[in-house]
Amino acid sequence: MGYAVVLGEALVDLLDAECDGRPVFRQEIGGGPLNVAVGVSRLGGDAQFVGSLGDDVLAGRIRSFLDAAGVGLAGTVTVPAPTVLAVTSHAEAEPDFRFYGEPPSYGLLTADDLDVALVQGADVLSCGSIALLCPPVLAAARRAWSLTTGLRVFDPNVRPRLVDGPAALAELRQVVAEFAAGAHLVKLSAADAELLYPGEPVEGVAAYLRELGTGTVVVTLGADGAVVAPAGADPVRVPAPKVRAVDATGAGDSVMAALVADLLVDGEPAVAVDWHRRVAFALRVAGVVCESPGGAVSMPTRAEVLRRFAG
């Protein structure tokens, strides 16, 4: 089994909580791509995180967390910036994010910073999320996309508060189309689909991305499961398990992590039904994540998922 390179952001989430009856913020390591890398490692895969980290104590904690999770750090660079904070509040289980930090510590990786051998040797390259809104990281991701000889997976992971107006949204659509055209797998949420292609049903969004050149599209629907559109097959809805969700932070990232971990073991499925099975397992992983607060800290092992949904 080879390894996955996950390129994107790492940051610190400040989650609303309570202590002795007073509102407080609980600090957790986060960032969509970081969550994916940790999730891959927890599920038994070899993950290498590629991105820029700040030069403060919080960045040191991120490095320590990734190292303890078994995620490789050879592709990270240190930049002179404080670590970005994502202040997170909830409407029920769904998180809402506001970001603090300028310039963003995660947005300073350049194309020249890439470890070319690391990227070229990856069996899976995962790119996407808010780091691609930063021109240096977008250039780095484009270079990595062109260098890799492995499977390419993409997740736009849109954060509406960071998309400033119609022109920015149009530019983001172009970036999504660019990466989707060369992706073996695109995973996005229903919220991503609605922001990028308002009014279009998720099956229509999946069909559009497939027309652009994506091999397989997975659209997550929260508690309603996911739509899976494999190459050469009609979209199918896969149900999610019933869980008592307390925090959906990292749930979509855990779906991507599970899919990447399976790609490392068995490559791309040859038939549509195998994609359906993999997505069903990925939704179980997300169910476990939703039952605990936090994102990366909630990523389960494969054994934990199997025990939780035994039978």
BALOBA-1460 file (C-alpha; in Angstrom, 3 decimals):
// residues 311
<rec num="1" residu="m" x="0.000" y="0.000" z="0.000"/>
<rec num="2" residu="g" x="1.339" y="3.439" z="-0.946"/>
<rec num="3" residu="y" x="0.651" y="6.838" z="0.542"/>
<rec num="4" residu="a" x="-1.629" y="9.836" z="0.072"/>
<rec num="5" residu="v" x="-0.551" y="13.465" z="-0.121"/>
<rec num="6" residu="v" x="-3.170" y="15.858" z="1.248"/>
<rec num="7" residu="l" x="-2.546" y="19.488" z="0.275"/>
<rec num="8" residu="g" x="-4.374" y="22.353" z="1.967"/>
<rec num="9" residu="e" x="-4.937" y="24.157" z="5.248"/>
<rec num="10" residu="a" x="-4.291" y="23.486" z="8.904"/>
<rec num="11" residu="l" x="-5.626" y="25.851" z="11.548"/>
<rec num="12" residu="v" x="-7.066" y="25.974" z="15.050"/>
<rec num="13" residu="d" x="-10.811" y="25.732" z="15.619"/>
<rec num="14" residu="l" x="-12.284" y="27.594" z="18.579"/>
<rec num="15" residu="l" x="-15.493" y="25.743" z="19.396"/>
<rec num="16" residu="d" x="-18.227" y="27.255" z="21.530"/>
<rec num="17" residu="a" x="-18.586" y="25.414" z="24.828"/>
<rec num="18" residu="e" x="-19.430" y="25.976" z="28.483"/>
<rec num="19" residu="c" x="-17.380" y="25.789" z="31.679"/>
<rec num="20" residu="d" x="-18.863" y="26.277" z="35.136"/>
<rec num="21" residu="g" x="-21.941" y="27.794" z="33.549"/>
<rec num="22" residu="r" x="-19.952" y="30.333" z="31.524"/>
<rec num="23" residu="p" x="-19.519" y="30.423" z="27.722"/>
<rec num="24" residu="v" x="-15.966" y="29.562" z="26.645"/>
<rec num="25" residu="f" x="-14.137" y="28.439" z="23.516"/>
<rec num="26" residu="r" x="-12.548" y="25.004" z="23.358"/>
<rec num="27" residu="q" x="-9.417" y="24.774" z="21.223"/>
<rec num="28" residu="e" x="-9.147" y="21.964" z="18.646"/>
<rec num="29" residu="i" x="-6.776" y="21.320" z="15.758"/>
<rec num="30" residu="g" x="-8.657" y="21.642" z="12.468"/>
<rec num="31" residu="g" x="-8.816" y="22.487" z="8.783"/>
<rec num="32" residu="g" x="-10.545" y="20.295" z="6.201"/>
<rec num="33" residu="p" x="-7.422" y="18.838" z="4.553"/>
<rec num="34" residu="l" x="-5.767" y="18.282" z="7.941"/>
<rec num="35" residu="n" x="-8.886" y="16.380" z="9.009"/>
<rec num="36" residu="v" x="-8.642" y="14.255" z="5.873"/>
<rec num="37" residu="a" x="-4.975" y="13.432" z="6.499"/>
<rec num="38" residu="v" x="-5.676" y="12.459" z="10.114"/>
<rec num="39" residu="g" x="-8.700" y="10.424" z="9.052"/>
<rec num="40" residu="v" x="-6.678" y="8.492" z="6.466"/>
<rec num="41" residu="s" x="-4.020" y="7.701" z="9.055"/>
<rec num="42" residu="r" x="-6.577" y="6.615" z="11.672"/>
<rec num="43" residu="l" x="-8.159" y="4.272" z="9.107"/>
<rec num="44" residu="g" x="-4.828" y="2.575" z="8.493"/>
<rec num="45" residu="g" x="-3.459" y="4.550" z="5.536"/>
<rec num="46" residu="d" x="-0.190" y="6.436" z="5.117"/>
<rec num="47" residu="a" x="-0.902" y="10.186" z="4.839"/>
<rec num="48" residu="q" x="1.467" y="13.087" z="4.192"/>
<rec num="49" residu="f" x="0.203" y="16.598" z="4.921"/>
<rec num="50" residu="v" x="1.438" y="19.371" z="2.626"/>
<rec num="51" residu="g" x="0.843" y="22.984" z="3.604"/>
<rec num="52" residu="s" x="2.154" y="26.092" z="5.333"/>
<rec num="53" residu="l" x="2.128" y="26.376" z="9.123"/>
<rec num="54" residu="g" x="2.672" y="29.500" z="11.205"/>
<rec num="55" residu="d" x="5.625" y="30.234" z="13.467"/>
<rec num="56" residu="d" x="3.790" y="30.398" z="16.803"/>
<rec num="57" residu="v" x="2.961" y="28.052" z="19.652"/>
<rec num="58" residu="l" x="-0.313" y="27.010" z="18.002"/>
<rec num="59" residu="a" x="1.556" y="25.827" z="14.918"/>
<rec num="60" residu="g" x="3.791" y="23.798" z="17.206"/>
<rec num="61" residu="r" x="0.697" y="22.134" z="18.611"/>
<rec num="62" residu="i" x="-0.523" y="21.362" z="15.088"/>
<rec num="63" residu="r" x="2.802" y="19.725" z="14.239"/>
<rec num="64" residu="s" x="2.742" y="17.689" z="17.451"/>
<rec num="65" residu="f" x="-0.854" y="16.628" z="16.827"/>
<rec num="66" residu="l" x="-0.121" y="15.483" z="13.271"/>
<rec num="67" residu="d" x="3.010" y="13.658" z="14.353"/>
<rec num="68" residu="a" x="1.118" y="11.856" z="17.118"/>
<rec num="69" residu="a" x="-1.596" y="10.917" z="14.603"/>
<rec num="70" residu="g" x="1.000" y="9.314" z="12.344"/>
<rec num="71" residu="v" x="0.700" y="11.920" z="9.591"/>
<rec num="72" residu="g" x="3.911" y="12.783" z="7.721"/>
<rec num="73" residu="l" x="5.162" y="16.376" z="7.829"/>
<rec num="74" residu="a" x="7.921" y="16.317" z="5.222"/>
<rec num="75" residu="g" x="5.852" y="18.502" z="2.894"/>
<rec num="76" residu="t" x="5.091" y="21.282" z="5.386"/>
<rec num="77" residu="v" x="6.818" y="24.661" z="5.531"/>
<rec num="78" residu="t" x="6.980" y="27.219" z="8.341"/>
<rec num="79" residu="v" x="5.946" y="30.785" z="7.477"/>
<rec num="80" residu="p" x="6.172" y="34.062" z="9.454"/>
<rec num="81" residu="a" x="2.507" y="34.363" z="10.378"/>
<rec num="82" residu="p" x="0.279" y="33.599" z="13.359"/>
<rec num="83" residu="t" x="-1.885" y="30.496" z="13.058"/>
<rec num="84" residu="v" x="-5.363" y="31.158" z="11.655"/>
<rec num="85" residu="l" x="-8.222" y="30.791" z="14.135"/>
<rec num="86" residu="a" x="-11.619" y="29.535" z="12.992"/>
<rec num="87" residu="v" x="-14.234" y="30.570" z="15.519"/>
<rec num="88" residu="t" x="-16.976" y="28.004" z="15.235"/>
<rec num="89" residu="s" x="-20.586" y="28.233" z="16.361"/>
<rec num="90" residu="h" x="-23.442" y="25.829" z="15.790"/>
<rec num="91" residu="a" x="-27.036" y="25.830" z="14.654"/>
<rec num="92" residu="e" x="-27.869" y="22.406" z="16.110"/>
<rec num="93" residu="a" x="-25.073" y="20.087" z="14.859"/>
<rec num="94" residu="e" x="-24.025" y="22.109" z="11.799"/>
<rec num="95" residu="p" x="-20.950" y="24.371" z="12.250"/>
<rec num="96" residu="d" x="-20.583" y="27.975" z="11.105"/>
<rec num="97" residu="f" x="-17.049" y="29.372" z="10.746"/>
<rec num="98" residu="r" x="-15.505" y="32.842" z="11.015"/>
<rec num="99" residu="f" x="-11.785" y="33.050" z="10.259"/>
<rec num="100" residu="y" x="-9.188" y="35.283" z="11.919"/>
<rec num="101" residu="g" x="-5.617" y="35.783" z="10.712"/>
<rec num="102" residu="e" x="-4.074" y="37.960" z="8.014"/>
<rec num="103" residu="p" x="-2.181" y="36.894" z="6.042"/>
<rec num="104" residu="p" x="-3.630" y="33.426" z="6.579"/>
<rec num="105" residu="s" x="-0.932" y="31.081" z="7.834"/>
<rec num="106" residu="y" x="-2.315" y="28.313" z="5.617"/>
<rec num="107" residu="g" x="-2.158" y="30.488" z="2.473"/>
<rec num="108" residu="l" x="1.596" y="30.930" z="2.046"/>
<rec num="109" residu="l" x="2.695" y="27.615" z="0.546"/>
<rec num="110" residu="t" x="4.181" y="28.302" z="-2.913"/>
<rec num="111" residu="a" x="4.754" y="26.140" z="-5.960"/>
<rec num="112" residu="d" x="8.504" y="26.308" z="-5.285"/>
<rec num="113" residu="d" x="7.926" y="24.935" z="-1.779"/>
<rec num="114" residu="l" x="6.605" y="21.621" z="-3.079"/>
<rec num="115" residu="d" x="8.582" y="18.477" z="-2.359"/>
<rec num="116" residu="v" x="8.470" y="17.200" z="-5.932"/>
<rec num="117" residu="a" x="9.534" y="13.637" z="-5.124"/>
<rec num="118" residu="l" x="6.920" y="13.392" z="-2.377"/>
<rec num="119" residu="v" x="4.134" y="14.512" z="-4.719"/>
<rec num="120" residu="q" x="5.259" y="12.390" z="-7.647"/>
<rec num="121" residu="g" x="5.463" y="9.274" z="-5.494"/>
<rec num="122" residu="a" x="1.954" y="9.569" z="-4.050"/>
<rec num="123" residu="d" x="-0.647" y="6.974" z="-4.959"/>
<rec num="124" residu="v" x="-3.370" y="9.521" z="-4.175"/>
<rec num="125" residu="l" x="-3.216" y="13.328" z="-4.249"/>
<rec num="126" residu="s" x="-6.004" y="15.190" z="-2.446"/>
<rec num="127" residu="c" x="-6.423" y="18.945" z="-3.034"/>
<rec num="128" residu="g" x="-9.079" y="21.534" z="-2.356"/>
<rec num="129" residu="s" x="-10.723" y="23.576" z="0.388"/>
<rec num="130" residu="i" x="-10.225" y="27.208" z="1.407"/>
<rec num="131" residu="a" x="-6.443" y="27.233" z="0.971"/>
<rec num="132" residu="l" x="-7.040" y="27.305" z="-2.804"/>
<rec num="133" residu="l" x="-8.586" y="30.770" z="-2.396"/>
<rec num="134" residu="c" x="-5.018" y="31.968" z="-1.741"/>
<rec num="135" residu="p" x="-3.070" y="32.496" z="-5.013"/>
<rec num="136" residu="p" x="0.235" y="30.972" z="-3.772"/>
<rec num="137" residu="v" x="-1.476" y="27.756" z="-2.648"/>
<rec num="138" residu="l" x="-3.571" y="27.596" z="-5.809"/>
<rec num="139" residu="a" x="-0.349" y="27.735" z="-7.836"/>
<rec num="140" residu="a" x="1.157" y="25.016" z="-5.633"/>
<rec num="141" residu="a" x="-1.928" y="22.830" z="-6.038"/>
<rec num="142" residu="r" x="-1.871" y="23.282" z="-9.812"/>
<rec num="143" residu="r" x="1.763" y="22.215" z="-9.888"/>
<rec num="144" residu="a" x="1.091" y="19.206" z="-7.660"/>
<rec num="145" residu="w" x="-1.907" y="18.274" z="-9.839"/>
<rec num="146" residu="s" x="0.346" y="18.266" z="-12.905"/>
<rec num="147" residu="l" x="3.184" y="16.372" z="-11.211"/>
<rec num="148" residu="t" x="1.343" y="13.475" z="-9.632"/>
<rec num="149" residu="t" x="1.208" y="10.068" z="-11.282"/>
<rec num="150" residu="g" x="-1.415" y="8.789" z="-8.842"/>
<rec num="151" residu="l" x="-5.144" y="9.212" z="-8.413"/>
<rec num="152" residu="r" x="-6.359" y="12.805" z="-8.071"/>
<rec num="153" residu="v" x="-9.199" y="13.678" z="-5.690"/>
<rec num="154" residu="f" x="-10.741" y="17.092" z="-5.093"/>
<rec num="155" residu="d" x="-13.064" y="18.682" z="-2.524"/>
<rec num="156" residu="p" x="-14.054" y="22.369" z="-2.929"/>
<rec num="157" residu="n" x="-15.144" y="22.561" z="0.761"/>
<rec num="158" residu="v" x="-16.626" y="26.021" z="0.212"/>
<rec num="159" residu="r" x="-16.893" y="28.479" z="3.098"/>
<rec num="160" residu="p" x="-19.415" y="31.163" z="2.027"/>
<rec num="161" residu="r" x="-17.977" y="33.824" z="4.363"/>
<rec num="162" residu="l" x="-14.706" y="33.664" z="2.408"/>
<rec num="163" residu="v" x="-16.352" y="34.078" z="-1.018"/>
<rec num="164" residu="d" x="-16.672" y="37.856" z="-1.393"/>
<rec num="165" residu="g" x="-19.319" y="38.594" z="-3.993"/>
<rec num="166" residu="p" x="-20.345" y="37.364" z="-7.463"/>
<rec num="167" residu="a" x="-16.926" y="37.882" z="-9.081"/>
<rec num="168" residu="a" x="-15.207" y="35.775" z="-6.417"/>
<rec num="169" residu="l" x="-17.867" y="33.091" z="-6.779"/>
<rec num="170" residu="a" x="-17.400" y="33.015" z="-10.556"/>
<rec num="171" residu="e" x="-13.651" y="32.650" z="-10.079"/>
<rec num="172" residu="l" x="-14.187" y="29.823" z="-7.607"/>
<rec num="173" residu="r" x="-16.448" y="28.027" z="-10.098"/>
<rec num="174" residu="q" x="-13.634" y="28.219" z="-12.651"/>
<rec num="175" residu="v" x="-11.163" y="26.712" z="-10.181"/>
<rec num="176" residu="v" x="-13.587" y="23.907" z="-9.333"/>
<rec num="177" residu="a" x="-14.131" y="23.206" z="-13.038"/>
<rec num="178" residu="e" x="-10.371" y="23.170" z="-13.644"/>
<rec num="179" residu="f" x="-9.652" y="20.592" z="-10.951"/>
<rec num="180" residu="a" x="-12.802" y="18.564" z="-11.604"/>
<rec num="181" residu="a" x="-11.755" y="18.101" z="-15.230"/>
<rec num="182" residu="g" x="-8.703" y="16.080" z="-14.145"/>
<rec num="183" residu="a" x="-10.064" y="14.393" z="-11.014"/>
<rec num="184" residu="h" x="-10.659" y="10.700" z="-10.543"/>
<rec num="185" residu="l" x="-12.963" y="11.609" z="-7.631"/>
<rec num="186" residu="v" x="-14.725" y="14.813" z="-6.569"/>
<rec num="187" residu="k" x="-16.419" y="14.901" z="-3.162"/>
<rec num="188" residu="l" x="-18.565" y="17.905" z="-2.273"/>
<rec num="189" residu="s" x="-21.413" y="18.679" z="0.093"/>
<rec num="190" residu="a" x="-24.953" y="19.644" z="-0.802"/>
<rec num="191" residu="a" x="-24.156" y="23.094" z="0.625"/>
<rec num="192" residu="d" x="-21.155" y="23.359" z="-1.714"/>
<rec num="193" residu="a" x="-23.348" y="22.361" z="-4.648"/>
<rec num="194" residu="e" x="-26.027" y="24.915" z="-3.766"/>
<rec num="195" residu="l" x="-23.540" y="27.776" z="-3.476"/>
<rec num="196" residu="l" x="-21.660" y="26.890" z="-6.646"/>
<rec num="197" residu="y" x="-24.667" y="25.927" z="-8.782"/>
<rec num="198" residu="p" x="-27.772" y="27.442" z="-7.124"/>
<rec num="199" residu="g" x="-31.070" y="25.771" z="-7.883"/>
<rec num="200" residu="e" x="-29.501" y="22.728" z="-9.518"/>
<rec num="201" residu="p" x="-30.424" y="19.350" z="-7.978"/>
<rec num="202" residu="v" x="-27.450" y="17.436" z="-6.622"/>
<rec num="203" residu="e" x="-27.854" y="14.734" z="-9.269"/>
<rec num="204" residu="g" x="-27.574" y="17.485" z="-11.886"/>
<rec num="205" residu="v" x="-24.425" y="18.860" z="-10.251"/>
<rec num="206" residu="a" x="-22.917" y="15.367" z="-10.254"/>
<rec num="207" residu="a" x="-23.781" y="14.962" z="-13.943"/>
<rec num="208" residu="y" x="-22.219" y="18.345" z="-14.762"/>
<rec num="209" residu="l" x="-18.965" y="17.482" z="-12.992"/>
<rec num="210" residu="r" x="-18.876" y="14.141" z="-14.764"/>
<rec num="211" residu="e" x="-19.297" y="15.971" z="-18.094"/>
<rec num="212" residu="l" x="-16.294" y="18.127" z="-17.214"/>
<rec num="213" residu="g" x="-14.177" y="14.993" z="-16.886"/>
<rec num="214" residu="t" x="-14.486" y="13.783" z="-13.281"/>
<rec num="215" residu="g" x="-14.444" y="10.013" z="-12.944"/>
<rec num="216" residu="t" x="-16.738" y="9.645" z="-9.924"/>
<rec num="217" residu="v" x="-18.700" y="12.277" z="-7.970"/>
<rec num="218" residu="v" x="-19.909" y="11.924" z="-4.384"/>
<rec num="219" residu="v" x="-22.254" y="14.574" z="-2.954"/>
<rec num="220" residu="t" x="-22.819" y="14.314" z="0.802"/>
<rec num="221" residu="l" x="-26.305" y="15.147" z="2.105"/>
<rec num="222" residu="g" x="-25.774" y="15.195" z="5.858"/>
<rec num="223" residu="a" x="-28.244" y="12.956" z="7.669"/>
<rec num="224" residu="d" x="-29.748" y="11.969" z="4.294"/>
<rec num="225" residu="g" x="-26.586" y="10.164" z="3.197"/>
<rec num="226" residu="a" x="-24.945" y="10.808" z="-0.161"/>
<rec num="227" residu="v" x="-25.434" y="10.752" z="-3.912"/>
<rec num="228" residu="v" x="-22.857" y="8.611" z="-5.720"/>
<rec num="229" residu="a" x="-22.315" y="9.023" z="-9.464"/>
<rec num="230" residu="p" x="-19.627" y="6.561" z="-10.612"/>
<rec num="231" residu="a" x="-18.175" y="6.620" z="-14.101"/>
<rec num="232" residu="g" x="-20.572" y="5.094" z="-16.603"/>
<rec num="233" residu="a" x="-23.425" y="4.643" z="-14.115"/>
<rec num="234" residu="d" x="-26.512" y="6.556" z="-13.013"/>
<rec num="235" residu="p" x="-26.460" y="8.466" z="-9.715"/>
<rec num="236" residu="v" x="-27.578" y="6.453" z="-6.688"/>
<rec num="237" residu="r" x="-28.557" y="7.669" z="-3.217"/>
<rec num="238" residu="v" x="-26.813" y="5.856" z="-0.367"/>
<rec num="239" residu="p" x="-28.474" y="6.276" z="3.054"/>
<rec num="240" residu="a" x="-26.590" y="7.374" z="6.164"/>
<rec num="241" residu="p" x="-26.790" y="5.414" z="9.420"/>
<rec num="242" residu="k" x="-28.985" y="6.793" z="12.173"/>
<rec num="243" residu="v" x="-26.864" y="8.455" z="14.858"/>
<rec num="244" residu="r" x="-27.277" y="11.000" z="17.638"/>
<rec num="245" residu="a" x="-25.275" y="13.852" z="16.141"/>
<rec num="246" residu="v" x="-23.764" y="16.388" z="18.525"/>
<rec num="247" residu="d" x="-21.243" y="18.043" z="16.181"/>
<rec num="248" residu="a" x="-20.950" y="17.685" z="12.396"/>
<rec num="249" residu="t" x="-17.506" y="19.338" z="12.285"/>
<rec num="250" residu="g" x="-15.262" y="17.181" z="10.109"/>
<rec num="251" residu="a" x="-18.034" y="14.818" z="8.979"/>
<rec num="252" residu="g" x="-17.575" y="15.571" z="5.282"/>
<rec num="253" residu="d" x="-13.809" y="15.394" z="5.694"/>
<rec num="254" residu="s" x="-14.158" y="11.948" z="7.258"/>
<rec num="255" residu="v" x="-16.091" y="10.769" z="4.190"/>
<rec num="256" residu="m" x="-13.220" y="11.906" z="2.001"/>
<rec num="257" residu="a" x="-10.702" y="10.299" z="4.366"/>
<rec num="258" residu="a" x="-12.490" y="6.953" z="4.182"/>
<rec num="259" residu="l" x="-12.669" y="7.086" z="0.387"/>
<rec num="260" residu="v" x="-8.978" y="7.988" z="0.104"/>
<rec num="261" residu="a" x="-7.991" y="5.222" z="2.544"/>
<rec num="262" residu="d" x="-9.854" y="2.671" z="0.419"/>
<rec num="263" residu="l" x="-8.296" y="4.035" z="-2.773"/>
<rec num="264" residu="l" x="-4.878" y="3.414" z="-1.224"/>
<rec num="265" residu="v" x="-5.741" y="-0.220" z="-0.516"/>
<rec num="266" residu="d" x="-7.704" y="-1.243" z="-3.606"/>
<rec num="267" residu="g" x="-7.490" y="1.580" z="-6.153"/>
<rec num="268" residu="e" x="-10.566" y="2.683" z="-8.075"/>
<rec num="269" residu="p" x="-13.560" y="0.316" z="-7.976"/>
<rec num="270" residu="a" x="-14.177" y="-1.503" z="-11.219"/>
<rec num="271" residu="v" x="-17.975" y="-1.535" z="-10.873"/>
<rec num="272" residu="a" x="-20.507" y="0.962" z="-9.538"/>
<rec num="273" residu="v" x="-21.749" y="-1.257" z="-6.708"/>
<rec num="274" residu="d" x="-18.286" y="-1.203" z="-5.144"/>
<rec num="275" residu="w" x="-18.421" y="2.595" z="-5.060"/>
<rec num="276" residu="h" x="-21.789" y="2.282" z="-3.311"/>
<rec num="277" residu="r" x="-20.267" y="-0.023" z="-0.682"/>
<rec num="278" residu="r" x="-17.323" y="2.290" z="-0.099"/>
<rec num="279" residu="v" x="-19.555" y="5.322" z="0.313"/>
<rec num="280" residu="a" x="-21.790" y="3.383" z="2.721"/>
<rec num="281" residu="f" x="-18.736" y="2.663" z="4.879"/>
<rec num="282" residu="a" x="-17.570" y="6.289" z="4.599"/>
<rec num="283" residu="l" x="-20.981" y="7.435" z="5.872"/>
<rec num="284" residu="r" x="-20.564" y="5.157" z="8.887"/>
<rec num="285" residu="v" x="-17.210" y="6.811" z="9.561"/>
<rec num="286" residu="a" x="-18.946" y="10.196" z="9.403"/>
<rec num="287" residu="g" x="-21.627" y="8.930" z="11.771"/>
<rec num="288" residu="v" x="-19.009" y="8.126" z="14.400"/>
<rec num="289" residu="v" x="-17.448" y="11.572" z="13.927"/>
<rec num="290" residu="c" x="-20.817" y="13.281" z="14.415"/>
<rec num="291" residu="e" x="-21.339" y="11.564" z="17.741"/>
<rec num="292" residu="s" x="-18.375" y="13.380" z="19.331"/>
<rec num="293" residu="p" x="-17.412" y="17.083" z="19.504"/>
<rec num="294" residu="g" x="-14.503" y="18.334" z="17.410"/>
<rec num="295" residu="g" x="-13.214" y="17.335" z="13.975"/>
<rec num="296" residu="a" x="-9.783" y="15.725" z="13.694"/>
<rec num="297" residu="v" x="-9.890" y="14.454" z="17.276"/>
<rec num="298" residu="s" x="-13.051" y="12.491" z="16.443"/>
<rec num="299" residu="m" x="-11.643" y="10.581" z="13.461"/>
<rec num="300" residu="p" x="-12.134" y="6.871" z="14.236"/>
<rec num="301" residu="t" x="-10.122" y="3.783" z="13.450"/>
<rec num="302" residu="r" x="-11.579" y="1.149" z="11.145"/>
<rec num="303" residu="a" x="-12.053" y="-1.184" z="14.099"/>
<rec num="304" residu="e" x="-14.014" y="1.489" z="15.990"/>
<rec num="305" residu="v" x="-16.346" y="1.980" z="13.031"/>
<rec num="306" residu="l" x="-16.939" y="-1.759" z="12.692"/>
<rec num="307" residu="r" x="-17.671" y="-2.084" z="16.413"/>
<rec num="308" residu="r" x="-20.056" y="0.897" z="16.385"/>
<rec num="309" residu="f" x="-22.097" y="-0.550" z="13.510"/>
<rec num="310" residu="a" x="-21.652" y="-4.251" z="14.223"/>
<rec num="311" residu="g" x="-24.349" y="-6.275" z="12.502"/>
